[in-house]
Amino acid sequence: MYGHSFRVSSRLSPPAPGFRGSARIRLMAELGKLLLVLGGMAVIVGALLLFAGRLHLGHLPGDIVVRGRHATFYLPLGTSLLLSVAISLILWLFYRK
């Protein structure tokens, strides 16, 4: 159409000397690793949310609850402190070398 012709080649050109793998393959591998890590984190967070009722998170000493006539104010200080220490410990164990 309009005098233009396009030729699509199905052959891949050989890699340049000293070049190991293509950038696309490395990108896909990195994306795969990222998706695995994010999926693992989603499973862990989901399990924590599933069992949070049994762990009594949100009802620890130090959590502040103020109930008024028409509203309730909730400030989970004790729970936040416990989760911060737990996450810091997990990250310290994971990243120490």
Backbone as JSON, one array per atom type, in Angstrom:
{
  "sequence": "MYGHSFRVSSRLSPPAPGFRGSARIRLMAELGKLLLVLGGMAVIVGALLLFAGRLHLGHLPGDIVVRGRHATFYLPLGTSLLLSVAISLILWLFYRK",
  "N": [[0.85, -1.17, 0.0], [0.65, 2.18, -0.82], [3.18, 2.07, -1.92], [5.17, 1.3, -0.13], [7.19, -1.15, 1.34], [7.56, -3.57, 3.81], [9.83, -5.57, 5.49], [9.96, -8.29, 7.52], [12.14, -9.83, 9.63], [12.77, -13.04, 10.79], [14.99, -14.07, 11.87], [17.46, -13.92, 14.37], [20.08, -11.69, 15.03], [23.53, -12.54, 15.48], [25.02, -12.45, 18.76], [27.07, -9.75, 19.95], [30.68, -9.88, 20.21], [31.88, -10.89, 23.39], [29.57, -10.26, 24.67], [27.2, -11.2, 26.94], [24.29, -12.85, 26.98], [21.05, -11.39, 26.36], [19.77, -8.05, 26.85], [17.06, -8.0, 27.22], [16.44, -10.55, 28.17], [17.79, -10.53, 30.62], [16.35, -8.48, 31.85], [13.8, -9.63, 32.01], [14.37, -11.74, 33.73], [15.04, -10.34, 36.07], [12.59, -9.08, 36.53], [11.03, -11.32, 37.0], [12.17, -12.25, 39.42], [11.52, -10.08, 41.07], [8.7, -10.24, 41.05], [8.37, -12.71, 42.32], [9.37, -12.14, 44.9], [7.59, -10.1, 45.69], [5.21, -11.56, 45.61], [5.72, -13.47, 47.6], [5.87, -11.78, 49.81], [3.23, -10.86, 49.82], [1.88, -13.22, 50.48], [2.84, -13.64, 53.08], [1.92, -11.31, 54.42], [-0.82, -11.68, 54.04], [-1.21, -14.07, 55.52], [-0.57, -13.12, 58.07], [-2.64, -11.26, 58.43], [-4.79, -13.0, 58.38], [-4.43, -14.49, 60.71], [-4.4, -12.52, 62.62], [-6.47, -11.93, 64.4], [-6.32, -13.96, 66.27], [-3.91, -13.4, 67.43], [-4.28, -11.19, 68.94], [-3.56, -8.63, 68.14], [-3.7, -5.16, 68.22], [-5.05, -4.93, 70.53], [-3.32, -4.53, 72.62], [-1.44, -3.76, 75.64], [-0.94, -0.3, 76.08], [-2.14, 0.56, 73.8], [-4.33, 3.08, 72.82], [-7.64, 3.92, 73.4], [-10.34, 5.96, 72.91], [-13.57, 6.46, 73.61], [-16.31, 8.17, 72.51], [-19.53, 9.82, 72.54], [-20.49, 9.86, 69.92], [-18.39, 9.05, 68.38], [-15.32, 7.2, 67.97], [-11.98, 7.12, 68.96], [-8.96, 5.72, 68.07], [-5.74, 4.77, 68.87], [-3.13, 2.91, 68.14], [-0.59, 2.49, 69.86], [1.01, 0.6, 71.32], [0.78, -1.71, 69.72], [1.88, -0.72, 67.33], [4.52, -0.23, 68.14], [5.37, -2.85, 68.79], [5.11, -4.12, 66.25], [6.94, -2.59, 64.79], [9.39, -3.21, 66.02], [9.47, -5.97, 65.47], [9.48, -6.04, 62.62], [11.82, -4.6, 62.14], [13.72, -6.33, 63.26], [13.39, -8.59, 61.6], [14.17, -7.51, 59.1], [16.79, -6.79, 59.73], [17.93, -9.32, 60.18], [17.59, -10.35, 57.61], [19.1, -8.68, 55.92], [21.71, -8.64, 56.93], [25.17, -9.24, 56.51]],
  "CA": [[0.0, 0.0, 0.0], [1.4, 3.42, -0.96], [4.52, 1.84, -2.44], [6.13, 0.92, 0.91], [7.21, -2.57, 1.68], [8.25, -3.85, 5.06], [10.3, -6.94, 5.57], [10.16, -8.71, 8.91], [13.09, -10.92, 9.7], [12.55, -13.9, 11.95], [16.3, -14.5, 12.37], [18.12, -13.02, 15.31], [21.49, -11.48, 14.7], [24.39, -13.13, 16.51], [25.43, -11.47, 19.77], [28.39, -9.14, 19.78], [31.7, -10.58, 20.99], [31.99, -10.48, 24.78], [28.24, -9.91, 25.19], [26.59, -12.41, 27.53], [22.85, -12.74, 27.12], [20.49, -10.13, 25.88], [19.23, -7.19, 27.9], [15.66, -8.37, 27.44], [16.43, -11.76, 29.01], [18.14, -10.12, 31.98], [15.23, -7.71, 32.37], [12.74, -10.58, 32.35], [14.81, -12.48, 34.92], [14.89, -9.44, 37.21], [11.16, -8.92, 36.76], [10.59, -12.57, 37.62], [12.6, -12.23, 40.82], [10.71, -9.08, 41.77], [7.36, -10.78, 41.23], [8.44, -13.76, 43.35], [9.52, -11.5, 46.21], [6.32, -9.44, 46.02], [4.24, -12.61, 45.89], [6.04, -14.02, 48.93], [5.46, -10.79, 50.81], [1.77, -10.86, 49.86], [1.47, -14.41, 51.23], [3.14, -13.42, 54.5], [0.98, -10.31, 54.94], [-2.13, -12.33, 54.08], [-1.24, -14.99, 56.67], [-0.62, -12.3, 59.29], [-3.99, -10.71, 58.56], [-5.68, -14.12, 58.67], [-4.27, -14.91, 62.1], [-4.29, -11.35, 63.49], [-7.48, -12.02, 65.45], [-5.84, -14.89, 67.3], [-2.72, -12.83, 68.06], [-4.75, -10.04, 69.73], [-2.94, -7.38, 67.73], [-4.66, -4.08, 68.3], [-5.59, -4.9, 71.89], [-2.17, -4.68, 73.51], [-1.25, -2.64, 76.57], [-0.34, 0.84, 75.41], [-3.06, 1.03, 72.76], [-5.23, 4.09, 73.4], [-8.98, 3.95, 72.82], [-11.2, 6.95, 73.53], [-14.91, 6.31, 73.05], [-17.21, 9.27, 72.79], [-20.93, 9.53, 72.3], [-20.74, 9.64, 68.5], [-17.16, 8.69, 67.66], [-14.3, 6.46, 68.7], [-10.62, 7.41, 68.54], [-8.12, 4.57, 68.37], [-4.33, 5.0, 68.59], [-2.46, 1.65, 68.52], [0.83, 2.72, 70.16], [1.66, -0.66, 71.7], [0.84, -2.57, 68.54], [2.84, -0.12, 66.4], [5.86, -0.47, 68.68], [5.67, -4.28, 68.63], [5.32, -4.41, 64.84], [8.17, -1.93, 64.37], [10.51, -4.02, 66.51], [9.47, -7.24, 64.74], [9.9, -5.8, 61.24], [13.23, -4.22, 62.18], [14.48, -7.55, 63.52], [13.35, -9.42, 60.4], [14.98, -6.88, 58.09], [18.18, -6.89, 60.16], [18.35, -10.7, 59.9], [17.59, -10.58, 56.17], [20.11, -7.89, 55.22], [23.05, -8.68, 57.5], [26.06, -10.06, 55.69]],
  "C": [[0.9, 1.24, 0.0], [2.86, 3.2, -1.37], [5.56, 1.48, -1.39], [6.06, -0.58, 1.13], [8.05, -2.74, 2.94], [8.64, -5.32, 5.06], [10.58, -7.26, 7.03], [11.07, -9.92, 8.9], [12.83, -11.74, 10.95], [13.87, -14.39, 12.53], [16.86, -13.46, 13.31], [19.57, -12.87, 14.91], [22.35, -12.07, 15.81], [24.82, -12.06, 17.51], [26.83, -10.95, 19.49], [29.4, -9.9, 20.62], [31.79, -10.02, 22.41], [30.65, -10.12, 25.41], [27.57, -11.17, 25.68], [25.1, -12.17, 27.73], [22.33, -11.41, 26.62], [19.92, -9.34, 27.05], [17.8, -7.56, 28.23], [15.56, -9.59, 28.36], [16.77, -11.4, 30.44], [17.01, -9.34, 32.63], [14.1, -8.63, 32.81], [13.1, -11.38, 33.6], [14.65, -11.61, 36.16], [13.42, -9.22, 37.55], [10.58, -10.16, 37.42], [10.95, -12.64, 39.09], [11.77, -11.26, 41.64], [9.31, -9.6, 42.04], [7.33, -11.89, 42.28], [8.54, -13.16, 44.74], [8.21, -10.83, 46.62], [5.23, -10.46, 46.33], [4.46, -13.24, 47.26], [5.63, -13.06, 50.04], [3.94, -10.74, 50.94], [1.25, -12.07, 50.64], [1.7, -14.21, 52.72], [2.18, -12.42, 55.11], [-0.42, -10.9, 55.03], [-2.26, -13.29, 55.25], [-1.31, -14.22, 57.98], [-2.02, -11.73, 59.5], [-5.0, -11.81, 58.91], [-5.63, -14.51, 60.14], [-4.18, -13.74, 63.07], [-5.3, -11.39, 64.63], [-7.03, -12.92, 66.6], [-4.64, -14.34, 68.06], [-3.04, -11.64, 68.95], [-4.0, -8.76, 69.4], [-4.01, -6.31, 67.72], [-5.3, -3.97, 69.68], [-4.47, -5.09, 72.91], [-2.14, -3.54, 74.53], [-0.5, -1.51, 75.87], [-1.18, 1.36, 74.26], [-4.09, 1.95, 73.42], [-6.56, 4.06, 72.65], [-9.8, 4.96, 73.61], [-12.57, 6.85, 72.85], [-15.78, 7.48, 73.49], [-18.64, 8.86, 72.5], [-21.18, 9.15, 70.84], [-19.5, 9.19, 67.72], [-16.23, 7.92, 68.58], [-12.94, 6.81, 68.1], [-9.74, 6.27, 69.0], [-6.69, 4.88, 67.95], [-3.53, 3.79, 69.07], [-0.97, 1.83, 68.78], [1.57, 1.42, 70.48], [1.82, -1.6, 70.52], [1.85, -2.04, 67.54], [4.27, -0.37, 66.86], [6.27, -1.92, 68.49], [5.94, -4.62, 67.17], [6.61, -3.77, 64.32], [9.39, -2.73, 64.8], [10.6, -5.33, 65.73], [9.96, -7.06, 63.31], [11.37, -5.41, 61.19], [14.13, -5.44, 62.4], [14.53, -8.43, 62.28], [14.24, -8.82, 59.31], [16.47, -6.92, 58.44], [18.72, -8.29, 59.87], [18.49, -10.96, 58.4], [18.76, -9.88, 55.48], [21.5, -7.95, 55.82], [23.91, -9.62, 56.66], [27.39, -10.22, 56.36]]
}
